[in-house]
Amino acid sequence: MAHEPRQAVLWDQARAAQAGAALPAGLARTRVAVVGGGFTGLSAALSLAERGHEVMLLEAGRIGQGASGRNGGQVVPGLKPDPQALGQRYGQACARRMLDFGFSAADYAFALIRRHGIACGATRNGWIQTAVGARGRERLQRRAQALLQAGAQVRYLDAGQVAQASGSDYYCAGLDETGAGAVQPVQLALGLARAAARAGARLYEDAPVTGLQPQGGGWRLQAGPGASVQADAVVLAADVYVDRLWPRQAASMLQVASAQIASEVLPPGLAQAILPRRAGISEARKLTVYCRISPDGRFLIGGRARHTPRVDAATIGRLRRAAVQRFPALAALRWDYAWHGRVGLTRDDAPRLCNPAPGLWTAYGFGGRGVALALRFGPTLAQAAAGAAAADLDYPVTPLSAIPWHAVSAPAVSAGIFWHRLRDAIGYPA
């Protein structure tokens, strides 16, 4: 019988210790309530506490349990949209603020890790966006030129250079994000939780916020049976997990599942041949496949998946085939782990910072770049919740904008995935 990967990712092993307390019954009060114990919420709570503000963080399950603890670990600077597309949609001045914010995200993430001494297997060996086929190469050349003109730290790689960096001749070009890197995400989440607690933030787990209502010039949060919180301001840091708590935000993004599988530890010869520079890879396609080598020497590969409680066999099989297609020497390897999380997408792939009601702030829609961007939005949300004017924030504030056909988004996304798989198969670029 074929070996099937365990449905975990070192997450259950790393997550043995509890990172937050139980929220006591009754009414609690705080200056700022942060809803969500992922990277966005932890970074916001840490920033608020370091600035001397009273803050409570409420996590529905366990800290790091959602997508922040179950992703590929890539820390990539920048935003997904090209600079030209941002300028056309938001205007040049607004686009400039967005680009500068995105370019700074990885620097901020790694500085935060260093400052708090978080042991999360952090590496900074770059991240290479690759092209397959002539159309993809042309698209990547244009993107490289646009990003360089906008001030990004990138360099274009030709076929020989990308083969040398990846150990694969599958790709015809690459765009090297030289400031990128990777982390073990759940270890990062737990390290942030410890840092926030040391700074004075109060962290609570198993405290699902089921109600959020304006009251007395602030907000009243219902957080489980018999427990509630009164706050002057609220940071809604739940991204795709916002569900019915703030329906207009839920209707402003699409949810997709992203799954990863991890091999057994690579034998020494293979470990030296595959991704020898230890830079991660993603592909410049609508349905990207991404891969890297973990700190303990496993090959990790990820891509789109179905919304299922566990990673389904078809997704595992597709990722295995993708790995072998790009790196044939992986064919004989055993695959030990499989895991998945949810990714929030906006209509134009640009993240949003919104102020949907007085004293309520939210950031969402990181589109697969959530490790760097979520951490970077933390201090911005902290400033906003502490009373800074929108014009003084380092990312533009935009209104929540519901997707008109959101009610039928699930079948639409499934149809879109099928369509883009066909386009990718015949060589169309993203």
N, C-alpha and C positions, 0 to 999 in steps of 0.2 A: 504494500500500500504506500502511495506517495506521501512524503512528509509534507504536512501543511503548517504554515507559519502560525506561531502563537499570536492571538489577537491582543497584543500589547506592544509597548515600545519602551521597555525599560521604565515606562511611566509608573507602572504598579510597583516596581522595585524601588524606584527613587521616591515614591510618594507615600512611604510607610508612615512617616511622622506627620501629625496634624500641624497645620500652619496657622490656624485661627481658632479662636474660642467659640463656644456656643453663645448665641445671643440670648440674654436673659429675657424672661417675660416682663411685660410692662412697657412703659414709655421711656425711651432714651432720647437724649438731646445731643446735638452736635452742630458745629458750625457748617461742615460740609459732609454730606453722605455720598459715598462712591458706590455705585451699583455695578458689581462685576469684579471678580478676582483673577482676571487675565492680565496680559501685559499693559493694556491701556489703564485699567483701574489701579493696578499696583504702582505703575509709574506716576499716575496722578496723585495717589495717596502719599507716596514717598515725597513727592515735590511739595505737597501741601504741608506735611508734617515738618519737613526741613525748613519751611518758611514760618513755622510757628503757629500754623492754623490747626484747630481741633478738627479731626477727621475720623470718620468711621467708614470702613469698607465692608460691604455685605455681599457675600458670595453664595449663590444658590446651592452649590455642591461643595466641592473641595477646591482650594486655590490651585490654579493651573490645570484643572480637570478638562476644560474645553479646548478650543483650538490652540490656545497659547501653549498647552502642554503636549499637544498631539499634532505637530506640524513637522516640516522637513528641516527646520533649524537654520534656514538660510537668512543671513542678515545683509540685505541688499539696499544700497542707497538709491535715491531717485524715485520718481513716479513712473507708472506704466505708460501713460500717454506721451506722445512726442511733444516737444516744446511748441511746435507750430499748432498742433491741435488744441493745446491749452490756451494759446494766445487767441485763436479764433473763437473759442467758446467763452473765455472769461475776460478777454482784453489783456493787453500786454503787461500792464502794471500788476494786475492780479496774478497773471501767470508767472511773472517774475518772482513774486512772493512764494507761490506754490513750489516753483522749481528750487529756489534756495532752501526752502524747508526740507524738501525731499532729498536734496544733495547732502544735507547735514545729518540725515537720520542715522546712518551707520556710524558716523563719528560719535554722535551722541550716545548711541547704544554701547559702543565699546568703551567710551570714557566712563559711562555709568557702571559698567561691569568692573572696570579697574578701580574706580573710586571706592566701591563697596566690597572689593575683594571677593566677588562672586565666582565660585568654582563651578563653571558650567562648560568646560571643554572648549572655551572660546578660541577660535583660530581666525586669522585674517589673511587668507591667501588669494583673495579675489573671487569673482563669480563671472562665468563666461556665458553670455547669451549666444547661442549658436544658430547657424542657418543650414538648411538642407535644401539643395536645389538652387538654380540660377535666380529665380524670383526672390527667394529668401535672402540670397547673398546681396542682391541689389537693394532690397528693403533695409538690410542691416547696414550697408554702406551709407545709405541716406540717414539712418538713425544715428550712426556714429558721428557723422558730420554735424547734424543738428545738435546733438548733445555736447560735442566739443565746443561749438559756437556758444552754447548756453552756459558753459563753464563746468561741465561734468568732468570727473577724472576717469576717462575711459580711453581705450585704445582699440583700434580695429586690428583683427588678426586675419591673415589670409589662410588658405587651406593648409599649408604646411605648418604655420604657426599654431593653428588650432589643433592639428593632429599631434603636434609635439606636446601641447599643454594638456590634452585630454587622453592621449594614448589610444585614440580611435580615428580611423579614416572615414567615419560615417558623415562627418560635417565638412562643409565647404568654406565656412567663414565663421568668425566669432567676434563678439564685442566684449572686451574684458573690462568689467567693473572693478577697477583695481582696489577700491576702498571697501569691498564687500568681504564677507566672511561667514562664519557659521557658529552655532552654539548647540548645546544639548538643552532644548527648550524648557523642559520641566525643572531642571536644575536651576535655570535662570529664573523661572517664576518663583521657586521657593527661596532663592537668594534675595530676590526683590522683596518678598514678604518679610523675611528676617530684617532686611534693611529698613523697611517701612515701620515695622514694630519697634526697632531700636530708636527710630526718630520720633516715636510717640503716636503713630497711627494705631487705632484699634481695629483689628481684623477679626471678622466673624465668618465662620463657615456654616454650611447647612442652614442658611438664612435667606431663603428665596423671597425676593420682593414681589409681592403679588398685587400691590396697589400703590399708586403714586398720585397724590392729590395736592393741589395748592391749599395752604391753610395758614392763616395768621401772618401773612407777609413772607412765608417760607413754604416748606413742603412737608407733608406727612406721608411716611412710607410704611406700608403694612409689610412686615417681614416675618411671616410664619405665624403659627397659632399663638395668639396672646402677646405678640411682640410688635412694637411699632417704634418708629424713629421720627423725631421732629428735627428738621434741618433748615438752616437759612438758605442753602444752595445744594444742588444735586448734580453730580457728574454721572451721566448714564454711559457706562463703559461696557456695554453688553454686546455690541456689534450685532451679529446675526442671532444671538440668543435673546434679543430684546422681546421677541414674540409679541404677546398682547399687552405688555407693559406700556409701550408707547406705539400704538398701531401705525401712526403715520411714518415713523422711522422704519418699522418693519416693512412697510409698503414701498420704501424708497430704495430698496436694494434687493438683489437676487441672491439666493443661497445656492452654492454648489458644494459638493463633497470632494475633498482631496484626500487620496489614500497614498500610503507609502509602504514599501516592504523593505526588509533588511536581510542581507545574506548572512551566512556564517562568516567568521573572521577570515579574511583573505589569506591564502598562503603567501609567504614572503615574496616569491618571484612575481606573482600576480599583483600583489600590493604595490610593487615598485613600477609595474607597467601601466596600471590603470590610474588615471588622474594623478600623474606623478607630482604635479605641482600642488596637489590637494586643493585646487580651486574647484568649487562646485560648478555645475552646468545646468542651464535651462535652455529651452529651444524657442526660437522666435516664431511660434505658431500660436493660433488661437487656443488649441488644446496642447499646452506645453507638457513635455516630460522633463523632469529635473532629477539630478542625481549628485551624489557626493560620497566621500569616504568618511565614516564616523571616526571619532577619536579612538575607538577601540578596534578600528581596522575593518569594519563591515562596509559593504557596498550598499548604499541606500538609493532607491529610485521611487519617484512618486508621480502622480498624475490624477486626472479627474476620475471620480468614482460615482457609484450609485448611493442614494440616500438609504442606507440599510443599517441595522443595529451593529452588524459586524462587517468587516471587509469581505465582500462576496467572492466566490471562487473565480468568477469571470474577470473581475478586476485584478485579482492576484495573478491569474494567468496572463492577462494582457501586459501587466508590468514586467513579469518574468520575460515574456517574449521581447518586449522593448529593450530590456537590459541586454539580452543576448544578441539582438540585432545590432546594437551599438558596440557591444564588447563581447564578441563570440567566445572568448575564453571563460566567460561566466557560466557557460552552459551546464557544466557539471556541478555547480555549487548548490548547496542546500540553502533554502530561505527560511530564516528562523522567526522573523517577526513581521506582523502586519498591523497597521493602525490607520485611523483616519480622523479628520476633523472637518468642520464647516468653514467655508470661506464666503465672505460677503463682497458682492460686486455692485458697483454703481453703474449707471447707464453708460458713462464715459470713462470708466476705470479710474477716476480721480477720487481720492478720499474726501470726505466731507467733515467740516466743523460747523455745528449748528447750535443755535440758541432758540429752541422751539417755544419756550415760554420764559418769563422772567425768573432768573435764578436756576434755570435748567440748561445744562450744557451736555453736548454729546459729540463724539467723533466716531466715524465708522467707514466701512467700505474700503479696506486696505488691499483687497484684491490679490492676496498671495504674498504681499510684501509686509505683512503685519508685524513681524518681529521688530524690524527697525522702525517702521512708521508708528506702531502702537506705543513703543517706548518714547518716541519723539513727541507724540501728542500729549504725553503725560504732563510736562510742565506747562504746556499751552493751556490745557484744560484747568490746571491748578490756578494759573493766573486769572483765567476767566471766572472761575468759581469764587475766587477771592475778591472779585469786583473790578478787574481791569476792563477798560473800554475795548469794544471789538476792534476799533482802529489801531489799538496798541498791541494786538496779538500778532504773532509771527506767521499766522496762516489765515487766509480770508474766511470770514463767516458767511455762509450761504444758507438760504432757507431750505427746509426739508421739501423735497420734490418727489411726490409719489409717482411710481411707474404706472401709467394708465392701465396696462394689462397685467398688473401684478397678480390679480386673482387667478389667472391661468398660467402663472410663471413656471410651475413645475413641469407640465407637459411642454411648454415653450422651450425651457432650458434643455429638456431631453431631446427635442427635435433639433435645437441649435447645436448640441453636442454631436449628434449624428451628422448634421450638415457639415460642420467644421472638420470632422474626421475625414469625410470625403474630400474636402478641399485640401487638407493636409496631405492626404494620400497622393494627390495629383500635383503637389508642389506649389500650391498657392501660399503666399506669405500671410502673416498675421495682419 
